[in-house]
């Protein structure tokens, strides 16, 4: 897919040819890719978080990127001027280079700083063996999986809440209880919550999920720890 970046009919919107040489440049497109600023001002730019791109946020990202890496020195006088960024937004500047969440942007900046530092120290970098991008991406992927599992479990629990256990036949009530139990077990297994208090019984004894000898996971009274 070819890169698209810039302002349509920019001269009619008050931009000079020199300014359009910045806003509509390939380098600006790469900066937008790095910072995750794709335009679409005031609208959710990421379906996962519903984060909204504002002029202030875009300006802050541009400033940090220019501080972290001198690659953007040509653009720096423009994109670090919040009034210029405001003009870009008013003129509907945008790209098709994709958006980033705040967390994703900060991870790219951290990774860039480490790469620049390793490049600066030369051959000594081989003794570090750091690969932050892989680590950061792994963290992000694990976080996404965790959120998906929690969301799915909560959906199952909320769906089960719509049933009235008291008003349904015993068999159906047992099925719903098993449904809720499976949802809870899914969370316990994924987040390794064995032995951690989940609830309390009628005598205020802590209840925890534990493995039984026959290989099942049950909610049971927590044993007192030996002194």
N, C-alpha and C positions, 0 to 999 in steps of 0.2 A: 504494500500500500504506500503510495507516495505521500510525503509529508505535506501537510497544508498548515500554513501559519500566517497570521497577520490580520490586517484590517482591510475590508473591502471599501473601495472608493475613499481611501484615506485622505486624499487632498481635499475632497469635499467636506471632510469632517475636521479640517483644521490642521492636519499634519503636513509638515514639509517633506520634500523628497528625502532629505537627510534623515529625518525621524523615521520615515517609512523604511529606509534602508536598515534600520535597527529592528523595528517591530515585525517586519516581514522577512527577516533574514533567516538563513539556515541555522546560524548560531543561536538565534532566539528560539528556534524550534527545539534545538538540543537542550537549551537551558530550561525550556518548559517541560521537556521530557525528564530531566534530572530533578527538577523541583516539584513536578506533578501539578503545575499550574496550567490548566488547559483552557481557562476562560469560563464560560457559562456562569457568569457572575451572579451571585445571589441565589443560585439554584443548587440543590444537592448534587454534588459531583461524584459521590461514591455511594453505590447502593448498599454497601455493607454497613456504613456508619451514619449515613445521612448528613455528613459534613458538608458545609456550604462554603464555597470559595468567595472571599471578600477581598476588597482592595487591600485592606490592612494585612490580611493573611498572605496574599500574594507578595506584597512589598516585603514583609518579614522574611519570606522564603528566599526571595531574590537577594536580599541583603546578606543573609547567612551564606548562600551559595557563593556570592562574590567574595565574602570574607574567607571562606574555606578554600577556594580554588581560584587562582589567577587566570584561569581559562576564560573568564567572563569579563576581563578588563575592558574590552571594547564596549560592552553593554553596560558596564557598571555605572557610568554617569547618568544613564537614563533610568535603568530599572531600580536603582536605589533612591530615586526621587519619587516620593509618594504621589506628588502631583502628576507626574508623567504616567504612573501606573493608573491613577484615577482617569486620566484622559484615555488610556488604552481601554479601560473597562467601559467608559462612556461611549467609545467608538465600536464596542463589541469585538475587541480583539479576542481571537481564540485560535486553538490548534486542534489537531486530531491526534496528538501525541499521548493522550491518556492522562488520568489523574492519579494522585497519590493521597492517602490519608496522612494526617499529621505524623503518625507513628512511622509510616513507611518513609516519609520525607526525612525525618530525623535519623533513621537507620542509614539511608543513603549518605547523609552528611557525615555521620560517624565513620562509615566505611571509607569515604573519600579522604578524611583526615588521616586515618591509619595508613591508607595506601600512599598518600603524599609523604607521610613521615618515613615509611619504609623505603620509598624511592630516594628520599633525601639522605638516608644513612648508608645507601649503597649496598655493598656486598654483605654487610652485617645483617641485613634483613633476612637472609636465608636461615639464620639461627632462630628466628622467631616463629616461623611457621604459622602465622595467624591468617585465618581466612574468615574475616568478619562477615562478609556478605553471605557466605554459606550458613554461618551461625545465626545471623539475623533472620534470614529467610526461613530457617528451620524453626526459630522461635515463633515467627509469624504464622507458619503453617500449623504448628502445634496449637497456637492460640485459636486459630480458625476452627480446627477440629474440635477443640474443647467447647467453644461457643456453640458449634453445631450440635454437639451431643447434649449439652445443657438445654438448648432450645428444643430439641426433639423430645427430651424427657419431660420438660415442662409442658409441652403441648399434650403429651400423653396423660400427664397428671391432671391438667385442666379439663381435658376431654372426659376423664373419669369422674371429675367432680360434678359433672352435669347429671350424673345418675344419683338416685336416692337409694342408698343401700337398704334402708329400712322398709321401703315400699316395694322392693322387688323380690322375686322368689329367691330362696336360699342359694340355689345353684348359680343364678345370675350374680348375686352379691359376692359369692366366692370368686367368680370369674373376674369381677371388677377389682377385688382385693388383690388377686394374683397379678392383674394388669398393673396396679399401682406398685406392687412389690417389684415386679420386673423393671419398671421405670427407675425405681430407687436403686436397685442393684446395678443397673447400667451405669449410673453415676458413681456409685461406690467403687466399682471395678475400675472405671476409667481414671478416677482421681485418687485411687488408692486410699480410700477412707476407712479401711478396716480398723476396728478398735477405737474409732473416734465417736464420741457421743452424738447420736442423731436425734434422739428424743428421750423422754422419761416415761416410766410406767406410772400406775396409779399410786404407787408408794414412793414416787420420786427417785426410783433407782434408774441410773443411766442405762440407755439401750444403745447397743452398737451392732454393727453387722460383722459377722464372723463366719468362717467356713466350718461346716460340720464334718464329721468323720465320713459321711457318705457323699461328700463333695458338693453339698448345697450351700448357699449363702443365706443366712437367716438373721433376723433382728432378734437379739437376745440380751439378757441382762449382763452388764459388764461385770466381770469378776474383779473382786478387790485385789489390788496389787499387793504382792508380798513385800513385807518390809525387809 
